[in-house]
Amino acid sequence: MSKTAVVYWSGTGNTEQMAQAVAESAGAELIPCADFDASKLDEFDAVAFGCPSMGAEQLEEDEFEPMFTACSPKLSGKKIALFGSYGWGDGEWMRTWQEQCESLGAVLVAEPVICNETPDDEALEACRALGQKLAQA
């Protein structure tokens, strides 16, 4: 049985709803990014990272981005998934984040899931599907 984590940051609760859907279907441990660091990465076989788009289509920079940057050197060969919500733009932050993860050697188990504002039923179903792929990774 693989050990899976869902690590997320949420300002409005939208990404938290997505994280809960991913974690439920993956049977994963749900961890706010403030409670996660690079040393914990080795404890998990697969990790889903969730963060909304902030500012000029970037990751949340006070808590999430520093945590993720610290994890980056350990992502090579790690099975991961990405998800998050956005309020404007076209999801460029997720494409940039995905490219960054791939360049680090991370193994994305599925296409990232993004949704505009509050996740609707379709977005939550996509999160559950993402969680199932993560659990099977």
C-alpha positions, 0 to 999 in steps of 0.5 A, spaced: 500 500 500 503 506 497 503 512 502 500 518 499 499 525 501 495 531 499 499 538 500 496 544 499 495 552 500 488 555 500 486 562 501 479 562 499 477 555 501 477 553 493 483 549 493 482 546 500 475 543 497 479 540 491 484 538 496 479 534 500 476 531 493 483 528 491 485 526 498 478 522 499 479 518 493 486 517 494 486 515 501 491 520 502 493 524 508 491 531 507 496 536 509 496 544 509 503 546 506 505 550 513 505 543 516 509 540 510 517 540 509 522 537 504 524 532 510 517 529 510 517 528 502 521 521 503 515 519 507 510 518 501 510 514 495 506 519 491 504 527 493 499 531 490 500 539 490 495 544 490 496 551 490 491 557 487 494 562 482 496 568 485 498 575 483 501 575 476 499 567 475 504 565 480 504 560 486 502 563 493 509 566 495 509 566 502 508 559 504 507 555 498 512 557 494 518 556 499 515 549 501 515 547 494 522 550 492 525 546 498 522 540 496 524 541 488 531 537 489 527 531 491 522 531 486 526 527 481 523 520 480 517 522 485 510 521 483 506 527 483 500 530 481 498 538 481 491 542 482 489 548 483 484 554 482 484 561 479 480 567 478 483 570 472 488 568 466 487 562 462 491 557 467 498 559 465 501 558 472 499 551 472 503 550 465 509 553 468 508 549 474 508 543 470 514 544 466 518 546 472 516 539 475 517 535 469 524 539 468 526 537 475 524 529 473 518 529 477 513 523 474 506 527 473 501 521 474 496 525 471 494 532 467 493 537 472 486 539 474 485 547 474 478 550 475 476 557 475 473 560 482 469 555 486 470 548 484 463 545 481 461 538 480 465 537 474 472 540 477 471 535 483 470 529 479 476 531 476 479 531 483 477 525 485 479 522 478 486 525 480 486 522 486 485 515 484 491 515 479 495 518 484 493 512 489 495 507 483 501 510 482 
